[in-house]
Amino acid sequence: MSTFAANNQPKGKTRSNLDRNLDKGFILLTKIFAFAIAGILILISSQVFLQAIPAMREFGLGFLFSTDWNPVVNQYGVLPHIYGTIVSALIGLLISVPIGVGTAVFLSEDLLPNKVRTVLVFLVELLAAIPSVVYGVWGIFVLSPIIQAIGTPVGNILGFIPLFSTDGGITGRGMLAAGIILAIMTLPIITAISRDALISLPPSLRQAAIGLGCTRWETISRVLVPAAFSGIVSAVMLALGRAMGETMAVTMLIGNSNNINISLFGPGNTISSLLASQFAEASGLKVGALMYAALVLFVLTLVVNVLAEIIVQRMKRI
């Protein structure tokens, strides 16, 4: 009886040579694509490095700490632009991180009907599809007049504090305007990735917390958000990289002043804005200086991504 049953069991289908060759071809193709991406990155970075060599020989590391940018006498320094890149990105994150994470929590909970929640998720993600130049135009005609109207009385009251100084007047275009527009542009990144991290958590976490008597707020703040922390950190770091590399909207709003200005209402500049506004007319040593600045921005974004990976990996071990 057992022999008859064994002989009549369905046999597994043997794979043909065509299937095996297709699998091998697919694996080979994916390897080619992976190495191609790495090759493109190496090609871009090496080209920027080669173009920056004349400026690196001329200025050395002093280029990173100099505040001079004078093409007339071929004196170049990128410290104000590094300052503007980091500060404007941090201002944007200070605004977008709490709003983005809060929105992600709200959209991951069943606080609204499913149809309404789906529409809100779509609208948040739609912000990422808006071209940056549109953000810049909106900032010029809407955001800048608002900052100018609010900044004048604030400067009159708190002008003795360097952070709110209004020396030279308020045009509405400056570090604060650039930071706010970066906050709006990074908001969908933080919200979407944080929401995905929250909704991908196993339901057993929520059920266990509720079973232990936790309220909804305690479940969210003490269980769900800590469990999804690595995903939230990834979202924040990705948004930081986007903010540091944003060009057009920031160029239109930051004021493009090659000086370090502590005031939020004062004009500033970023590396990406510097490249966008001056590369078209550059020649000679100025091209090398701009490429040197681009290399600095490349290193800054690389450091941000490496730190993000380290933080995520450490959080996964906890």
Secondary structure as UniProt FT lines:
FT   HELIX           2..7
FT   HELIX           17..59
FT   HELIX           60..64
FT   STRAND          69..70
FT   TURN            71..74
FT   STRAND          75..76
FT   HELIX           79..108
FT   TURN            109..110
FT   HELIX           114..126
FT   HELIX           127..129
FT   HELIX           132..138
FT   HELIX           139..143
FT   HELIX           144..158
FT   TURN            159..160
FT   HELIX           162..164
FT   TURN            167..168
FT   HELIX           175..199
FT   HELIX           203..211
FT   TURN            212..213
FT   HELIX           216..219
FT   HELIX           220..224
FT   HELIX           225..227
FT   HELIX           229..245
FT   HELIX           248..253
FT   TURN            264..265
FT   HELIX           271..278
FT   TURN            280..281
FT   HELIX           285..317
//
